[in-house]
């Protein structure tokens, strides 16, 4: 306990995954699952889940910041930002940047704890919101959508990106970080396996192809859509609002 490499709480998330994957046969037969909504899950599920996300994000966040660039970002919206690992990394890179995390009420105490520990409570804030339906506000330079789209179905993602576009100031950008599967949907291996994880764990989620993301972004009004190559199994897509 207390070590920077303490992974006990993140590893407890494996017990949740075990329970979900135990339903795989039934989910394949029925074509879906009926999980509890995240807002209805208790701390015994939420704390390990956010800890697992944070454990991965802390290592990856500097790579994402370098790829995207933080120099011209003054206002960042972190959609479903969880522990705030990415908001914290962006804020540390640019002292003029202010970040806002939008997540469920049950997640906010965890996010605020991480923000306080990072000493960034004056520039990184967290507010309650439902990323599936709420308006996000306006005037942001960057909207970060990290590890979110795989939880949603295609129409839900179209709506999410429309609301993200509306939240951006002219010249602002949206960044999607997620597993990106090849058109045959059998590779890369991790992206294909993660689609199964979404089958057993969400109502409509999956992993999606680059053309699907490109179509959704273009339909929302985005331009200059491009993929950024970063280390690791997840991909980055960057798009601009003109």
C-alpha positions as CSV (number, residue, x, y, z in Angstrom):
1,X,0.0,0.0,0.0
2,X,1.2,3.5,-0.9
3,X,3.6,2.4,-3.6
4,X,3.4,4.1,-7.0
5,X,3.0,0.6,-8.4
6,X,0.3,-0.6,-6.1
7,X,-2.1,-2.4,-8.4
8,X,-4.3,-4.2,-5.8
9,X,-7.4,-2.1,-6.3
10,X,-7.2,-2.1,-10.2
11,X,-6.8,-5.8,-10.1
12,X,-10.1,-6.2,-8.2
13,X,-11.8,-5.1,-11.4
14,X,-10.9,-8.6,-12.7
15,X,-13.5,-10.0,-10.5
16,X,-16.2,-7.9,-12.2
17,X,-14.8,-9.0,-15.6
18,X,-15.0,-12.7,-14.5
19,X,-18.7,-12.3,-13.6
20,X,-19.4,-10.6,-16.9
21,X,-17.5,-13.1,-19.1
22,X,-19.2,-16.0,-17.3
23,X,-22.3,-14.9,-19.3
24,X,-20.6,-15.1,-22.7
25,X,-22.4,-18.2,-23.9
26,X,-25.8,-16.7,-23.1
27,X,-24.8,-13.3,-24.7
28,X,-23.7,-14.9,-27.9
29,X,-27.0,-16.9,-28.1
30,X,-29.2,-13.8,-27.4
31,X,-27.0,-11.2,-29.2
32,X,-26.6,-9.0,-26.2
33,X,-26.6,-8.5,-22.4
34,X,-28.7,-6.6,-19.8
35,X,-26.1,-5.2,-17.4
36,X,-26.8,-2.7,-14.6
37,X,-26.3,0.9,-15.6
38,X,-23.0,2.3,-14.2
39,X,-24.8,4.9,-12.1
40,X,-26.6,2.1,-10.3
41,X,-23.4,0.1,-9.5
42,X,-22.1,0.4,-6.0
43,X,-18.6,1.5,-4.8
44,X,-17.5,-2.1,-4.8
45,X,-17.7,-2.0,-8.6
46,X,-17.0,1.7,-9.3
47,X,-13.8,2.1,-7.2
48,X,-11.9,-0.9,-8.8
49,X,-13.2,0.0,-12.3
50,X,-12.0,3.7,-12.1
51,X,-8.7,2.5,-10.4
52,X,-8.1,0.1,-13.4
53,X,-8.8,2.9,-15.9
54,X,-6.5,5.2,-14.0
55,X,-3.7,2.7,-13.8
56,X,-3.6,2.4,-17.6
57,X,-4.3,6.1,-18.2
58,X,-1.4,7.4,-16.1
59,X,1.1,5.6,-18.3
60,X,-0.6,6.5,-21.6
61,X,-1.6,10.1,-20.9
62,X,1.8,11.7,-21.6
63,X,1.9,10.0,-25.0
64,X,-1.6,11.3,-25.8
65,X,-0.7,14.9,-24.8
66,X,2.4,14.8,-26.9
67,X,0.5,13.5,-29.9
68,X,-2.4,16.0,-29.6
69,X,-0.6,19.0,-28.3
70,X,-1.7,21.2,-25.4
71,X,0.0,24.5,-26.2
72,X,-3.0,26.2,-27.7
73,X,-5.6,24.6,-25.5
74,X,-7.2,26.9,-22.9
75,X,-10.4,25.0,-22.1
76,X,-10.6,21.2,-22.2
77,X,-13.7,19.1,-21.7
78,X,-12.9,15.5,-20.6
79,X,-16.1,13.5,-21.4
80,X,-16.5,10.6,-19.0
81,X,-13.1,11.5,-17.6
82,X,-13.1,9.1,-14.6
83,X,-10.1,9.7,-12.4
84,X,-9.0,12.7,-14.4
85,X,-5.7,11.2,-15.4
86,X,-5.8,12.8,-18.9
87,X,-7.1,16.2,-17.7
88,X,-4.3,16.2,-15.1
89,X,-1.7,15.4,-17.8
90,X,-2.9,18.2,-20.1
91,X,-3.0,20.7,-17.2
92,X,0.5,19.8,-16.1
93,X,1.8,20.4,-19.7
94,X,0.1,23.8,-20.1
95,X,-0.1,26.1,-17.1
96,X,-2.7,28.2,-18.8
97,X,-5.1,25.3,-19.5
98,X,-8.2,24.7,-17.5
99,X,-9.9,21.3,-17.7
100,X,-13.4,20.1,-16.8
101,X,-14.3,16.5,-16.2
102,X,-17.8,15.4,-16.9
103,X,-18.8,12.1,-15.3
104,X,-21.5,10.4,-13.1
105,X,-22.2,11.6,-9.6
106,X,-20.8,8.3,-8.3
107,X,-17.4,8.9,-10.0
108,X,-16.9,12.6,-8.9
109,X,-15.5,11.9,-5.4
110,X,-12.8,9.7,-7.0
111,X,-12.0,12.3,-9.6
112,X,-11.8,15.1,-7.1
113,X,-9.5,13.0,-4.9
114,X,-7.0,12.6,-7.7
115,X,-7.2,16.3,-8.6
116,X,-6.5,17.3,-5.1
117,X,-3.5,14.8,-4.9
118,X,-2.2,16.4,-8.1
119,X,-2.4,19.9,-6.6
120,X,-4.5,21.1,-9.5
121,X,-7.9,21.9,-7.9
122,X,-7.6,25.5,-9.1
123,X,-7.5,24.4,-12.8
124,X,-9.1,21.0,-13.0
125,X,-12.8,20.7,-12.0
126,X,-15.4,17.9,-12.1
127,X,-19.1,18.2,-12.7
128,X,-21.9,15.6,-12.8
129,X,-23.4,14.8,-16.2
130,X,-24.7,12.0,-18.3
131,X,-22.6,11.7,-21.5
132,X,-25.4,9.8,-23.2
133,X,-27.8,12.7,-23.1
134,X,-26.6,16.0,-21.5
135,X,-25.5,19.1,-23.3
136,X,-21.8,19.7,-22.7
137,X,-21.7,23.5,-22.7
138,X,-19.8,25.6,-25.2
139,X,-16.5,27.4,-25.9
140,X,-14.1,24.5,-25.4
141,X,-10.9,24.3,-27.4
142,X,-10.6,20.6,-27.0
143,X,-13.1,17.8,-26.3
144,X,-11.5,14.6,-25.2
145,X,-13.5,11.4,-25.6
146,X,-11.3,8.6,-24.2
147,X,-12.5,5.0,-23.8
148,X,-16.1,6.1,-24.3
149,X,-17.3,5.2,-27.8
150,X,-16.9,1.5,-27.2
151,X,-19.5,1.6,-24.5
152,X,-22.1,3.0,-27.0
153,X,-24.0,1.9,-30.0
154,X,-23.6,3.6,-33.4
155,X,-26.5,6.0,-33.1
156,X,-25.5,6.9,-29.5
157,X,-22.0,7.7,-30.9
158,X,-23.4,9.9,-33.6
159,X,-25.4,11.8,-31.0
160,X,-22.3,12.1,-28.7
161,X,-20.2,13.5,-31.5
162,X,-22.9,16.0,-32.5
163,X,-23.0,17.3,-28.9
164,X,-19.2,17.4,-28.8
165,X,-19.2,19.5,-32.0
166,X,-21.7,21.9,-30.5
167,X,-19.5,22.3,-27.3
168,X,-16.4,23.4,-29.3
169,X,-15.4,26.9,-30.2
170,X,-14.6,27.6,-33.8
171,X,-11.1,26.2,-34.5
172,X,-11.6,23.7,-31.6
173,X,-10.7,20.0,-31.9
174,X,-12.2,16.7,-30.7
175,X,-10.0,13.7,-29.9
176,X,-11.3,10.1,-29.8
177,X,-9.1,7.5,-28.1
178,X,-10.4,4.0,-28.4
179,X,-9.7,0.5,-29.8
180,X,-10.0,0.7,-33.6
181,X,-10.8,-2.6,-35.3
182,X,-9.9,-3.4,-38.9
183,X,-12.8,-3.6,-41.5
184,X,-12.9,-7.4,-41.2
185,X,-13.4,-7.0,-37.4
186,X,-11.0,-9.9,-36.6
187,X,-7.9,-7.7,-36.0
188,X,-6.1,-6.3,-34.2
189,X,-6.5,-9.0,-31.7
190,X,-7.0,-6.8,-28.7
191,X,-9.7,-4.7,-30.5
192,X,-11.5,-7.8,-31.6
193,X,-11.5,-9.3,-28.1
194,X,-12.6,-6.0,-26.6
195,X,-15.7,-6.2,-28.8
196,X,-16.6,-9.4,-26.9
197,X,-15.9,-7.6,-23.6
198,X,-18.5,-5.0,-24.7
199,X,-20.9,-7.7,-25.7
200,X,-21.0,-9.1,-22.2
201,X,-20.7,-5.8,-20.4
202,X,-22.8,-3.2,-22.2
203,X,-26.2,-3.0,-23.9
204,X,-25.0,-1.6,-27.2
205,X,-21.3,-1.3,-27.1
206,X,-18.6,-2.7,-29.5
207,X,-15.4,-1.7,-31.2
208,X,-15.5,0.2,-34.4
209,X,-13.6,0.8,-37.6
210,X,-11.8,3.9,-38.7
211,X,-14.3,4.4,-41.6
212,X,-17.2,4.3,-39.1
213,X,-15.6,6.9,-36.9
214,X,-14.8,9.1,-39.9
215,X,-18.4,8.9,-41.1
216,X,-19.7,9.8,-37.6
217,X,-17.3,12.7,-37.3
218,X,-18.1,14.1,-40.7
219,X,-21.8,13.8,-40.2
220,X,-21.4,15.8,-37.0
221,X,-19.7,18.6,-39.0
222,X,-16.0,17.9,-38.3
223,X,-13.3,18.4,-40.8
224,X,-9.6,17.5,-41.1
225,X,-10.2,14.0,-39.7
226,X,-7.0,12.1,-39.2
227,X,-5.6,9.2,-37.3
228,X,-2.6,9.7,-35.0
229,X,-0.2,6.8,-34.3
230,X,0.7,6.3,-30.6
231,X,2.2,3.4,-28.8
232,X,-0.2,0.8,-27.3
233,X,-3.4,-1.0,-28.4
234,X,-5.7,2.0,-28.7
235,X,-5.8,4.5,-31.5
236,X,-6.3,8.2,-31.7
237,X,-8.5,10.2,-34.1
238,X,-8.3,14.0,-34.3
239,X,-10.9,16.2,-35.9
240,X,-11.4,20.0,-36.2
241,X,-14.4,22.4,-36.1
242,X,-14.1,25.2,-38.6
